Structure formats: structure tokens, C-alpha cells
Amino acid sequence: MQVIHHIEELRAVLKGVRAKQPGFTIGFVPTMGFLHQGHASLLQQARKQCDFVVLSIFVNPLQFGPNEDFDRYPRNEARDLELAEEEGTDVVFCPSTVEMYPKPVRTKISLSIITEQLCGASRPGHFDGVAVIVTKLFQIIQPDAAFFGLKDVQQVAVIKQLVDDLNMPLQIVPCPIVREQDGLAMSSRNVYLQPEERRQALALSSALKLAEQRINEAADVLLADELKQMIRTHIAQMPLAEIEYVEIVTYPELEPVSRLQRSISGEIVIALAARFGKTRLIDNTIILLSK
């Protein structure tokens, strides 16, 4: 496994790979590090689907707001490299902030509509920063496929839209949420949780299960507002929970849904965000409605 810190070195290595192995497919897993088994599952899928796997570790300052946790975002490069090697990663790209942004960034990439709700509503500018770094990494690596976890379902939808709109020649591969045994969605930010906060945070996944059960039991029409209120009531039983949003939208368009009914087929997302203490957590479930 090669660990590379500079863009030009990475480009040279990948150029050599393509020259020696024509037709080799390159899979790419972009991360902000502090890796866990959710990231490992992305690397495993990339290895199954592609001949050569590149992992990036970069905490992108452009996607953090002024009052967010950029400085305290968890970092452990040594542990990350161990996990990457265990998963058979070929190259790990670990650039510095100066390497990625040697000058102030004057280019802005903004997507409309799809970024205006869910996390985009409460984190203005967040997805602009995501779009810039993802575009830069795609330009540098030029992968055939890139792998993203569906825990950040809006991020997946935004990146798919970006790739489609700009005709980028790669496949975006969404991968299932990986959960702890008790149901908590794996996240690098889980390390922030105090024991009682973590216990109460299980209300997020249990609320989603409750909503799935309610949808499955519904004979016909179910109002989205009623379902959202049921989810909020369930989470609000936890005194440490501060709910940011509970939304039901189509996938991958992320358009609001007002009624759920068996006569309409398609995928919907029930997405939510809440804080427990200082830790902001997100979770979701994608449900296929079928006639």
C-alpha cells in the first residue's frame, strides 16, 4: 500500500498504473478519516467492483461552517492507515490543506433545490464545499467509480446530481448504512458522545424502525405530517435530544412528500438530524413504495 501526500505524485502513480494495466478500473473512496467499519464496507465494495482502490483522507475546511467542529473533528491517521491496509487498499491519498488549497478558492460550485432542505437548510454553504472538494478529487484521481455511504443520503444525492449535470465520466455507487449492533448508525462523530448521550441516541434508529413498521401496516394513504410527528414524539422522549429536522422526501430527487400511498411506487427517504449534547447526528432509511 502506498501513502501519498502530494497531488502530482498521485497523478504520476495512477498514470503508471493505467499504462501498465490497460483497462484497469480505479475505484475511489473519499473520506475525512477517523475510519470505522462503515468506511471499511466502502473499501470492500470498491475492491469487489474495481481492480485498483484509492482512498483519500482529508478533512475539508470548506464544508464546515464558522461554528462547526472542524478543529475538533476526530483525526487518527495511523489507525486509518492500518484499517486501509487491512482492506487491501492500493493507495491512500493524505494531502494537507495547503496541498489542496494553496491559494484562496475563488471557484464556487453550487447546486440548487436539492441542497435547500435537510442538512443543506441548517448548514448553509456546506454542500458548496462538498461539491468543490469532490470535483477536485475526481479531477485528480479520475476514477471509474466512487463509493459513498448512504448515511449521508443527501450528500450521495448531491454528488449524483453533480456528476450527471457535468457529465463526469464515472459511476457513483451508493452503499448501505453500517450500524452498531444496537442500531446506532456508524459515524466518526460517535466518539464525541458521552455514555448517556449514546444510549439516548438510539432513539434515532428506533424511530426510523417505528416509521417503517407504520408504513408497512398502513392500508392505503398515510399523511407524511402524521408520520413525522410520530417520529418526533418518539425521539422527544429522550431529554438530551434536540431535534433539528425530520423530513420525508423522494429519492434521489429529495422532493417533499405529503402523502404516502400504495397506489404510488418509488423510493422515499425518511431523514432526520438531532443533537445529543454537542454532537450532531444524522440517520435515515430508504423505503420502496410499491403498488
MOPE-V499053 format. One record per helix or strand. SS is the DSSP state (A for helix, B for strand). FROM is the first residue (numbers start at 1). TO is the last residue. If there is no record, write none. Layout:
[[SS & FROM & TO] [SS & FROM & TO]]
//
This chain:
[[B & 2 & 4] [A & 7 & 20] [B & 26 & 31] [A & 37 & 49] [B & 52 & 57] [A & 61 & 63] [A & 77 & 86] [B & 91 & 93] [A & 97 & 100] [A & 119 & 122] [A & 126 & 141] [B & 145 & 149] [A & 150 & 165] [B & 171 & 175] [B & 179 & 179] [B & 185 & 185] [A & 188 & 192] [A & 195 & 217] [B & 222 & 223] [A & 224 & 236] [B & 241 & 250] [B & 256 & 256] [B & 259 & 260] [B & 266 & 276] [B & 279 & 289]]
//
